Amino acid sequence: MEEPVSLSFEPWNWEEVKGQLEEVGSDQTKSLRAIRQTIVILHKLLAALLADWYYLNINRNYEHQLLKLSTDFP
């Protein structure tokens, strides 16, 4: 029987990143917008990864979505 995969990550300190963005000249609105965009990108990547993993286990001919997302990100 396979062991379950366990991943653990340190929480992202977005407040520190916001402070860094403001130090280099971004105002509060632009800093928060950049942080929100980063969060959305990470969620899209996670959703595509999970969808690909699920559907590739069902159908090996499934056309994966993860690599198609690379055009959406800077």
PyMOL commands that set and color helices and strands:
alter all, ss='L'
color gray80, all
select helices_A, chain A and resi 14-23+28-58+67-72
alter helices_A, ss='H'
color red, helices_A
deselect
rebuild
show_as cartoon
